[in-house]
Amino acid sequence: MATSPFKFLQEVREETRKVSWPSRKETMITTAMVFVMVAVASIFFLVADQVIRLAVTFVLGLAG
């Protein structure tokens, strides 16, 4: 059975009223946590990449 576009939009509005939206403070804290974790992950992968590069260079005897 097909639903009319009007009925569909009405149901969507009803469902969005049921959503528990985060407060501004919760959103800001979560956003800050995401940026911190991105920075930590970036530093970790930078260090890991450099260690692997040094190990491969040493193993292959390419060092100066």
MODELLER restraints for C-alpha pairs under 7 A, 6 or more apart:
rsr = mdl.restraints
at = mdl.atoms
rsr.add(forms.Gaussian(group=physical.xy_distance, feature=features.Distance(at['CA:57:A'], at['CA:63:A']), mean=5.96, stdev=0.5))
